[in-house]
Amino acid sequence: MCFIRWSVKFINSKIKAYLYLIITMLAWGSFYVVSKYIMTQITPMTVLFSRYLIAGIVFLFLMIKEKPQKIEKKDYKYIFLIGIIGYFLSIAAQFYGTNLLSAGLSSLLNSLSPVFMIMFAVIFLKEKVTFTKIITIIAAIIGIVIIIDGGGISGSFLGVFYCLVAVSGWSLMSVFVRKITQKYSIMTITTYAIIIAFTCSVPFMTYELISAPNPNIFNTDVIFGLLYLGLVCTALTNIIYNKSLSILEASRCALFYPLQPIISVIFGGLFLGENIKFSFIIGAVFILGGIVYSVLYDRKSKKVVTKVCVEQI
């Protein structure tokens, strides 16, 4: 009888975890569409500043409630690198890239994070180069080439450059996260990183506001959009994704990542009128197929995929 109760409880927990993952990917996929729309009204740095102001308040409250962990002096450099490289430079580049590209392509390029993580893990963490990792990287490169050569880009090469800078910056940050996640909670790391990124964004936002007069930040659509980015796409998703990781293996959670660009493409077509070319679909199959293959192989090999719970958004 006890075993039956435990089984029912476990199944219910797994269903909740899958529901959390679907909600997370829906929010992360819609992030690109909402942010692209908002940036037609206000500057990218204003979006970044506002998003971190809203999410930062939520995370600060949760961290205080959780009892803040004291950061050791020797780990200060990692916290600052995570905040500056990952949450500020990387996300700023992502916003500029999204502003120049379609929401679907921005999301697809963002899904390359696992590929860049593999490369940086090999370089900085001295992880072994395996056949699976090589296949994943080659598939990603082929996918990007197909998209570019086939004219599947709705935007500019500068936008692609910004997105690749964003992905590489976030992936490099993940290397630093790996070094300290065993000592500090994700909530503590995320909160401090957001505060650092928020502080860094202030002078740049001020410059943009001076350069771009009459911003529409008090537009109702913009206010609701910013609240959505800060509360739903940042605060809520990090919380429920963490809950998913506490129930399921990180590798299983990673299988849901390819949903992001699919959702972005659908929402981009519905709400922004974006067109998707056949070359985009073929390139996406290569990129996402390589990532799924890598994750499935890791599961079969019983390798641990790092629990980096925060996406590049």
C-alpha positions as CSV (number, residue, x, y, z in Angstrom):
1,M,0.0,0.0,0.0
2,C,2.8,2.4,0.9
3,F,4.5,1.5,-2.4
4,I,1.4,2.4,-4.3
5,R,1.0,5.7,-2.5
6,W,4.7,6.5,-3.2
7,S,4.3,5.6,-6.9
8,V,1.2,7.9,-7.3
9,K,3.1,10.7,-5.5
10,F,6.1,10.2,-7.8
11,I,4.0,10.1,-11.0
12,N,2.1,13.3,-9.9
13,S,5.5,15.0,-9.2
14,K,6.7,14.1,-12.7
15,I,3.5,15.4,-14.3
16,K,4.0,18.7,-12.4
17,A,7.6,18.8,-13.5
18,Y,6.7,18.3,-17.2
19,L,4.0,21.0,-16.8
20,Y,6.5,23.4,-15.3
21,L,8.9,22.7,-18.2
22,I,6.2,23.3,-20.8
23,I,5.2,26.6,-19.1
24,T,8.9,27.6,-18.9
25,M,9.5,26.9,-22.6
26,L,6.3,28.8,-23.6
27,A,7.5,31.8,-21.6
28,W,11.1,31.6,-22.9
29,G,9.9,31.2,-26.5
30,S,7.5,34.1,-26.2
31,F,10.3,36.2,-24.7
32,Y,11.8,37.0,-28.1
33,V,8.5,38.0,-29.6
34,V,7.5,40.3,-26.7
35,S,11.0,41.9,-26.4
36,K,11.1,42.5,-30.1
37,Y,7.7,44.3,-30.0
38,I,8.7,46.4,-27.0
39,M,11.9,47.5,-28.7
40,T,9.9,49.1,-31.4
41,Q,8.8,51.5,-28.6
42,I,11.8,51.9,-26.3
43,T,15.6,51.3,-26.5
44,P,17.2,47.8,-25.8
45,M,19.0,49.0,-22.7
46,T,15.8,50.4,-21.2
47,V,14.3,47.0,-21.7
48,L,17.3,45.4,-20.0
49,F,17.2,47.8,-17.1
50,S,13.5,47.5,-16.6
51,R,13.5,43.7,-16.8
52,Y,16.3,43.4,-14.2
53,L,14.7,46.0,-11.9
54,I,11.5,44.0,-11.8
55,A,13.0,40.5,-11.6
56,G,15.7,41.8,-9.2
57,I,13.2,42.9,-6.7
58,V,11.5,39.4,-6.8
59,F,14.8,37.5,-6.5
60,L,16.1,39.8,-3.7
61,F,12.9,39.1,-1.7
62,L,13.2,35.4,-2.3
63,M,16.9,35.3,-1.4
64,I,16.3,37.1,1.9
65,K,13.4,34.8,2.7
66,E,15.7,31.8,1.9
67,K,18.4,33.3,4.2
68,P,21.3,34.9,2.1
69,Q,24.5,32.9,1.8
70,K,27.7,34.8,2.5
71,I,30.0,34.8,-0.6
72,E,33.6,34.1,0.2
73,K,36.2,36.7,-1.0
74,K,37.9,34.2,-3.4
75,D,34.6,33.7,-5.2
76,Y,33.8,37.4,-5.7
77,K,35.5,37.3,-9.1
78,Y,33.2,34.5,-10.3
79,I,30.1,36.4,-9.2
80,F,31.2,39.5,-11.0
81,L,32.1,37.6,-14.1
82,I,28.7,35.9,-14.1
83,G,27.0,39.2,-13.6
84,I,29.0,41.2,-16.2
85,I,29.7,38.6,-18.9
86,G,26.5,36.5,-18.6
87,Y,23.7,38.8,-17.4
88,F,24.9,42.1,-18.7
89,L,27.1,41.8,-21.9
90,S,25.5,38.6,-23.1
91,I,21.9,39.7,-22.6
92,A,22.5,43.2,-23.9
93,A,24.0,41.6,-27.1
94,Q,20.9,39.3,-27.3
95,F,18.5,42.3,-27.1
96,Y,20.4,44.1,-29.9
97,G,20.4,40.9,-32.0
98,T,16.7,40.3,-31.4
99,N,16.1,43.9,-32.4
100,L,17.7,43.3,-35.8
101,L,16.5,39.7,-36.5
102,S,13.2,37.9,-36.5
103,A,12.1,36.5,-33.1
104,G,12.3,32.9,-34.5
105,L,15.9,33.2,-35.7
106,S,17.0,34.9,-32.5
107,S,15.5,32.1,-30.5
108,L,17.1,29.5,-32.8
109,L,20.6,31.0,-32.4
110,N,20.1,31.2,-28.7
111,S,19.4,27.4,-28.7
112,L,23.1,27.0,-29.7
113,S,24.1,27.5,-26.0
114,P,24.7,23.7,-25.4
115,V,27.1,23.7,-28.4
116,F,29.1,26.6,-27.1
117,M,29.1,25.1,-23.6
118,I,30.7,22.0,-25.0
119,M,33.5,24.0,-26.6
120,F,34.2,26.1,-23.6
121,A,34.1,23.1,-21.3
122,V,36.7,21.5,-23.5
123,I,38.9,24.6,-23.4
124,F,38.5,25.7,-19.8
125,L,37.5,22.6,-17.9
126,K,39.7,20.3,-19.9
127,E,36.8,18.0,-20.7
128,K,37.4,15.3,-23.3
129,V,36.5,15.8,-26.9
130,T,34.1,12.9,-27.8
131,F,32.5,11.8,-31.0
132,T,29.1,13.0,-29.8
133,K,30.5,16.5,-29.1
134,I,32.0,16.7,-32.5
135,I,28.8,15.6,-34.2
136,T,26.8,18.2,-32.2
137,I,29.2,21.0,-33.2
138,I,29.3,20.0,-36.9
139,A,25.5,19.8,-37.0
140,A,25.2,23.2,-35.6
141,I,27.7,24.7,-38.0
142,I,25.9,23.1,-41.0
143,G,22.6,24.4,-39.7
144,I,23.8,28.0,-39.5
145,V,25.5,27.8,-43.0
146,I,22.2,26.5,-44.5
147,I,20.2,29.3,-42.9
148,I,22.6,32.0,-44.0
149,D,23.2,30.7,-47.6
150,G,19.6,29.9,-48.1
151,G,18.5,33.4,-47.2
152,G,16.7,32.2,-44.1
153,I,17.8,35.3,-42.3
154,S,15.2,38.0,-41.9
155,G,17.4,40.8,-40.7
156,S,21.1,41.5,-40.8
157,F,24.4,39.8,-40.3
158,L,25.1,42.3,-37.5
159,G,22.1,40.8,-35.8
160,V,23.5,37.3,-36.2
161,F,26.8,38.5,-34.8
162,Y,25.2,40.0,-31.8
163,C,23.3,36.8,-31.1
164,L,26.4,34.6,-31.4
165,V,28.2,37.0,-29.0
166,A,25.3,36.6,-26.6
167,V,25.3,32.8,-26.9
168,S,29.1,32.6,-26.5
169,G,29.1,35.0,-23.5
170,W,26.3,33.1,-21.7
171,S,28.1,29.8,-22.4
172,L,31.4,31.1,-21.1
173,M,29.5,32.3,-18.0
174,S,28.2,28.8,-17.5
175,V,31.8,27.6,-17.0
176,F,32.1,30.0,-14.1
177,V,28.7,28.9,-12.7
178,R,29.9,25.3,-12.7
179,K,32.7,26.3,-10.4
180,I,30.5,27.7,-7.6
181,T,27.1,26.0,-7.9
182,Q,28.3,23.4,-5.3
183,K,28.9,26.1,-2.8
184,Y,26.0,28.5,-3.3
185,S,22.4,28.2,-4.3
186,I,21.2,29.1,-7.8
187,M,19.0,31.7,-6.2
188,T,21.9,33.4,-4.5
189,I,24.1,33.4,-7.6
190,T,21.2,34.7,-9.8
191,T,20.2,37.5,-7.4
192,Y,23.7,38.9,-7.1
193,A,24.3,38.5,-10.9
194,I,21.1,40.4,-11.7
195,I,22.0,43.2,-9.2
196,I,25.5,43.6,-10.9
197,A,23.9,43.5,-14.4
198,F,21.3,46.0,-13.3
199,T,24.0,48.4,-12.0
200,C,26.0,48.0,-15.2
201,S,23.0,48.9,-17.4
202,V,22.3,52.2,-15.7
203,P,24.9,54.4,-17.5
204,F,24.2,52.8,-20.9
205,M,20.4,53.2,-20.5
206,T,20.9,56.8,-19.5
207,Y,23.0,57.4,-22.7
208,E,20.4,55.7,-24.9
209,L,17.6,57.8,-23.3
210,I,19.5,61.0,-24.0
211,S,20.3,59.9,-27.6
212,A,16.7,58.7,-28.3
213,P,14.2,61.4,-27.1
214,N,10.6,60.8,-26.3
215,P,10.7,57.1,-25.3
216,N,7.3,55.4,-25.0
217,I,8.1,53.7,-21.7
218,F,4.8,54.8,-20.2
219,N,2.9,53.2,-23.0
220,T,0.4,50.6,-21.6
221,D,1.6,47.9,-23.9
222,V,5.2,48.6,-23.0
223,I,4.5,48.5,-19.3
224,F,2.6,45.2,-19.5
225,G,5.4,43.8,-21.8
226,L,8.1,44.7,-19.3
227,L,6.2,43.2,-16.4
228,Y,5.8,40.1,-18.5
229,L,9.5,39.9,-19.2
230,G,10.5,40.5,-15.6
231,L,7.9,38.6,-13.7
232,V,7.0,35.7,-16.0
233,C,10.0,35.2,-18.4
234,T,12.6,35.8,-15.7
235,A,11.4,35.3,-12.1
236,L,8.6,32.7,-12.5
237,T,10.5,30.6,-15.1
238,N,13.6,30.4,-13.0
239,I,11.6,29.3,-9.9
240,I,9.5,26.6,-11.7
241,Y,12.5,25.4,-13.8
242,N,14.4,24.8,-10.5
243,K,11.5,22.8,-9.3
244,S,11.6,20.7,-12.4
245,L,15.3,20.0,-11.8
246,S,14.6,18.9,-8.3
247,I,12.2,16.2,-9.7
248,L,13.8,15.2,-13.1
249,E,17.3,14.7,-14.3
250,A,18.9,17.8,-15.8
251,S,19.4,15.9,-19.1
252,R,15.6,15.2,-19.3
253,C,14.8,18.9,-18.7
254,A,17.3,19.8,-21.5
255,L,15.2,17.8,-24.0
256,F,12.6,20.5,-23.8
257,Y,14.9,23.3,-24.9
258,P,14.3,22.9,-28.6
259,L,10.7,23.9,-28.0
260,Q,11.8,27.5,-27.6
261,P,12.6,28.4,-31.2
262,I,9.5,26.4,-32.4
263,I,7.3,28.5,-30.1
264,S,9.1,31.7,-31.1
265,V,8.6,30.9,-34.8
266,I,4.9,30.3,-34.2
267,F,4.3,33.4,-32.1
268,G,6.5,35.5,-34.4
269,G,4.3,34.5,-37.3
270,L,1.0,35.0,-35.5
271,F,1.8,38.3,-33.7
272,L,4.6,39.9,-35.7
273,G,3.8,38.6,-39.2
274,E,7.3,37.0,-39.6
275,N,7.8,34.7,-42.6
276,I,9.8,31.5,-42.3
277,K,11.7,30.2,-45.3
278,F,12.3,26.5,-46.0
279,S,16.1,27.0,-45.5
280,F,15.4,28.1,-41.9
281,I,13.4,24.9,-41.2
282,I,16.2,22.7,-42.7
283,G,18.9,24.5,-40.7
284,A,16.9,24.3,-37.5
285,V,16.5,20.5,-38.0
286,F,20.4,20.2,-38.1
287,I,20.9,22.5,-35.1
288,L,18.2,21.1,-32.8
289,G,18.8,17.5,-34.0
290,G,22.5,17.8,-32.9
291,I,21.5,19.1,-29.5
292,V,18.9,16.5,-28.9
293,Y,21.3,13.7,-30.0
294,S,23.9,15.0,-27.6
295,V,21.5,15.1,-24.7
296,L,20.1,11.6,-25.4
297,Y,23.6,10.2,-25.7
298,D,24.5,11.8,-22.3
299,R,21.4,10.1,-20.8
300,K,22.4,6.7,-22.2
301,S,25.9,7.1,-20.9
302,K,24.6,8.2,-17.5
303,K,26.6,11.4,-17.7
304,V,25.6,14.3,-15.5
305,V,24.5,17.4,-17.3
306,T,25.2,20.5,-15.2
307,K,22.2,22.0,-13.6
308,V,22.5,25.5,-15.0
309,C,18.9,26.5,-14.4
310,V,19.0,30.0,-16.0
311,E,18.6,30.3,-19.7
312,Q,20.1,33.0,-21.8
313,I,17.1,35.3,-21.2
